[in-house]
């Protein structure tokens, strides 16, 4: 099955960095799923939901934009051109700092703030965004 990000790349555009949702960020769903596993339907549903969030979320920085896709049946996508992003903010609470996950908020030129939650290694994402933004986007 072809990934969403591979389907939407334009001529000369390529992926610079791919990020993932942290499985640690799903700990509440996993813990609740394990506790309620004796209630087979509900416990399995919660574990499946955590796994689907982890497996179906695509996050990438390309030479032209940041792309986020979540969901299977009900897909939600976000794309922001690199030249339209004014700032990037990283939020990590204590558990996120210890287990290396957090949220990124992108502020666009129109004043819109776009959150990307539960991302693994958010500081790496921030670093790769800055690198992609600083390099000329010539498609090389």
C-alpha positions in Angstrom: 0.0 0.0 0.0 1.4 3.4 -1.0 1.9 5.9 1.6 0.0 9.2 1.4 3.1 11.3 1.5 4.6 9.4 -1.5 1.4 10.0 -3.5 1.4 13.8 -3.0 5.0 14.7 -3.8 5.3 17.2 -6.7 8.1 17.3 -9.3 11.4 18.0 -7.7 10.1 17.6 -4.2 11.5 14.9 -1.9 11.2 13.9 1.8 13.9 15.4 4.0 12.8 13.9 7.3 10.0 11.5 8.4 8.7 11.5 12.0 6.4 9.1 13.8 3.9 9.2 16.6 5.5 7.9 19.7 4.1 4.6 21.0 4.8 5.9 24.5 2.4 8.8 23.9 -0.4 6.2 23.6 0.3 4.8 27.1 -3.1 5.8 28.4 -5.0 3.9 25.7 -2.6 0.9 26.1 -2.9 0.8 29.9 -6.7 1.1 29.8 -6.9 -1.5 27.1 -4.8 -3.9 29.2 -6.8 -3.3 32.3 -10.1 -3.8 30.5 -8.9 -6.7 28.4 -11.1 -9.1 30.4 -14.0 -7.1 28.8 -12.7 -8.4 25.5 -14.5 -6.1 23.2 -13.6 -2.8 24.9 -10.0 -3.8 25.8 -9.3 -5.0 22.3 -10.9 -1.8 20.9 -8.6 0.4 23.0 -5.5 -1.5 22.1 -6.4 -1.5 18.4 -7.1 2.3 18.5 -3.6 2.9 20.0 -2.0 0.7 17.4 -3.9 2.4 14.5 -3.0 5.9 15.7 0.6 4.8 15.8 0.6 3.0 12.4 -1.5 5.3 10.3 -0.1 8.7 11.2 2.4 10.0 8.7 4.5 13.1 9.4 7.1 14.4 7.0 9.2 17.4 6.1 9.8 17.7 2.4 11.9 20.2 0.4 8.7 22.4 0.1 6.3 21.7 3.0 5.4 19.9 6.2 2.8 17.2 5.8 0.7 15.4 8.4 -1.9 12.7 7.7 -3.9 10.8 10.3 -6.7 8.2 10.0 -7.7 5.4 7.7 -11.5 5.6 7.1 -11.7 9.3 8.1 -8.5 10.9 6.9 -7.3 14.3 8.1 -4.4 16.0 6.4 -2.5 19.1 7.0 0.1 20.7 4.7 2.0 23.9 5.4 4.5 25.4 2.9 7.9 25.9 4.5 8.0 29.6 3.4 4.6 30.2 5.2 5.8 29.0 8.6 6.8 31.8 11.0 7.7 29.7 14.1 7.8 26.2 15.5 7.1 25.5 19.2 8.0 22.3 21.0 6.0 21.3 24.1 7.1 18.3 26.3 5.7 17.5 29.7 7.8 15.5 32.2 6.7 12.1 30.8 7.4 13.3 27.3 10.9 14.6 28.3 11.7 11.2 29.9 10.4 9.1 27.0 11.3 11.6 24.2 7.9 12.6 22.8 5.9 15.8 22.7 3.9 18.2 20.6 4.9 20.6 17.9 2.9 23.8 17.1 3.5 25.5 13.8 2.6 29.1 13.5 1.8 30.2 9.9 1.9 33.7 8.4 -1.9 34.0 8.6 -1.8 33.6 12.4 -3.0 30.0 12.2 -1.5 27.7 14.8 -1.3 24.0 13.7 -0.5 21.4 16.4 1.1 18.1 15.7 0.7 16.0 18.8 2.4 12.9 20.3 5.4 13.1 18.0 8.5 11.0 18.7 11.7 13.1 19.1 10.1 16.5 18.6 13.5 18.3 18.9 14.8 16.3 16.0 11.7 17.3 14.0 12.4 21.0 14.9 16.1 20.7 13.9 15.2 19.1 10.5 12.6 21.7 9.9 15.1 24.5 10.5 17.6 22.7 8.2 15.0 22.3 5.4 13.9 25.9 5.9 17.4 27.3 5.7 18.4 25.4 2.6 17.2 26.8 -0.8 14.3 24.7 -2.0 15.7 23.9 -5.5 14.6 20.3 -5.5 18.1 18.8 -5.0 
